[in-house]
Amino acid sequence: MRISLLFALAVAYFATAAAPAAAGPTLAAVKERGFLKCGVNNGLLGFSAIDQSGEWSGLDVDFCRAFAAAVLGDKSAVELIPLNAKARFAALQRNEIDILARNTTRTFKRETALGLDFTEVNYYDGQGFLARKSLGAKKLSDLKPGMSICVSTFTTTETNLAAYAKAHNLNYKPVPFGSIEEAKAGLFLGRCDLFTTDRGALASIRATEAPNPDDFVILDDVISKEPLGAYVRDNDPQWRNIVRWVILATIEAEESGISSANVDAAKAGSDSVIKTMLGAEPGVGESLGLGDDWVYQVVRQVGNYGEIFARNLGPNTPASLERGLNALWRNGGLMYSPPLR
Ligand SMILES: N[C@@H](CCC(=O)N[C@@H](CS)C(=O)NCC(=O)O)C(=O)O
C-alpha cells in the first residue's frame, strides 16, 4: 500500500516536472554535419530563387536561414536544395533534406499518408488565375468557354482546378506541365490563355517573368485555401518542435514588437518574459535541445515575421503584396503565436 502510494506520487511528480525532449536523430545529424539541408523551390522570386545579386533569397529561404540560426547559431549554415513539385516529398522521406520549405500546402492527405508532419504556416495563400489581359476578363465567369489553362502537375493546384471545374461547369482545356519553367513559358509564349497557381506565386511570376507585366491580370477568383509552410518527417518530435517554434517565434517577436533592430536592447531590458524568450535568462532552450538564445539568434540574424514578409514579398518588392491574411491577428490577419513561455 505504502509503496504503491509512493510510486503514484513519484509518477505524478515526474509527469509534471520539466523534461528535456529526448534527443532526436535529426538534430544530432544536423549538428554533426555542421549545416542544415533545406528543400526549397527552384525558382520563384519572393519565395525562393537566386536573385539579381546571385544569392538565394525569398520567404522560404529566410525561414531556412532562421532554422540554421536557431539550431547552429549561424544563418548561413544551410544548404538550399532546389526541388520541383514532384521531387519534394520523396526528398524528405529519403533523408535527403532535413526540412521542406517550398511553398507547400498543408493538406489532410499529405499530413496523414506520407509519413510527414506539417509544422506551421509561413504564408496563407489561395489558388488564383493569371490571364492574358486581352481576354478582357476580370473573373472566371467572364471567360468564354474552351479557354486553355496551364497548370503544374504534382500540386494541389492541379487537383483543385479539376474539382472546381467540375463543380462549376467550367469549360476549359487543361495544359499540364511538369516544371515551373514550362508552365510559365506556356503562358508567356502563348500556349495557354491562363495560368493557375497560388496567388502569391502569380504576383511574383507576373512581376518578374512576364515579358510585359501589364499584359497580364490576376483574376478576382480565389478557388482554394493554400496554407503554405514547412514539413518534416513524422518520426522526430523534437525536430518537429524546433521547426514549428522557430516559425512561431518570428510571429511572437513581431507581436511583441521585437525586431532585428531592437533585439539587443530588448534582451538587455527589464521585461522578464522577453528576457527569457531571448535567452538572457534560461527557459526556452533545454526542452528543445537548443541553447537558450535560439529566439535571439533567429530575430537578430533573420528578423521577425513582418521583416521577413516585407523584405521578400511586401510593397517594396517586385511581388508587391499586402499582408492580407498574413497580417497579425490583431490587424485582421491569421498570424498568431501561442505563448512562447
Ligand atoms: N502550394 C501548392 C503548389 C506548389 C507548386 O509547386 N506550385 C507550382 C507553381 S509556383 C510549381 O512550382 N510548379 C513547378 C514544379 O513542379 O516544379 C502545392 O503545395 O502543391
The ligand as an SDF file (V2000), in Angstrom:
LIG
                    3D

 20 19  0  0  0  0  0  0  0  0999 V2000
    1.1150   25.0520  -52.9710 N   0  0  0  0  0  0  0  0  0  0  0  0
    0.9280   24.0870  -53.9990 C   0  0  0  0  0  0  0  0  0  0  0  0
    1.6420   24.4210  -55.2960 C   0  0  0  0  0  0  0  0  0  0  0  0
    3.1310   24.4510  -55.1780 C   0  0  0  0  0  0  0  0  0  0  0  0
    3.8740   24.4900  -56.5100 C   0  0  0  0  0  0  0  0  0  0  0  0
    4.8170   23.7520  -56.6370 O   0  0  0  0  0  0  0  0  0  0  0  0
    3.4720   25.3210  -57.4850 N   0  0  0  0  0  0  0  0  0  0  0  0
    3.9780   25.4400  -58.8010 C   0  0  0  0  0  0  0  0  0  0  0  0
    3.8410   26.8540  -59.2910 C   0  0  0  0  0  0  0  0  0  0  0  0
    4.6030   28.0710  -58.2650 S   0  0  0  0  0  0  0  0  0  0  0  0
    5.3450   24.9580  -59.0630 C   0  0  0  0  0  0  0  0  0  0  0  0
    6.3320   25.3570  -58.5050 O   0  0  0  0  0  0  0  0  0  0  0  0
    5.3890   24.0630  -60.0310 N   0  0  0  0  0  0  0  0  0  0  0  0
    6.5570   23.6840  -60.7180 C   0  0  0  0  0  0  0  0  0  0  0  0
    7.1790   22.4070  -60.3640 C   0  0  0  0  0  0  0  0  0  0  0  0
    6.5230   21.3850  -60.4520 O   0  0  0  0  0  0  0  0  0  0  0  0
    8.3540   22.4060  -60.0540 O   0  0  0  0  0  0  0  0  0  0  0  0
    1.2860   22.7000  -53.5020 C   0  0  0  0  0  0  0  0  0  0  0  0
    1.7810   22.5660  -52.3950 O   0  0  0  0  0  0  0  0  0  0  0  0
    1.0800   21.7370  -54.2480 O   0  0  0  0  0  0  0  0  0  0  0  0
  1  2  1  0
  2  3  1  0
  2 18  1  0
  3  4  1  0
  4  5  1  0
  5  6  2  0
  5  7  1  0
  7  8  1  0
  8  9  1  0
  8 11  1  0
  9 10  1  0
 11 12  2  0
 11 13  1  0
 13 14  1  0
 14 15  1  0
 15 16  2  0
 15 17  1  0
 18 19  2  0
 18 20  1  0
M  END
$$$$
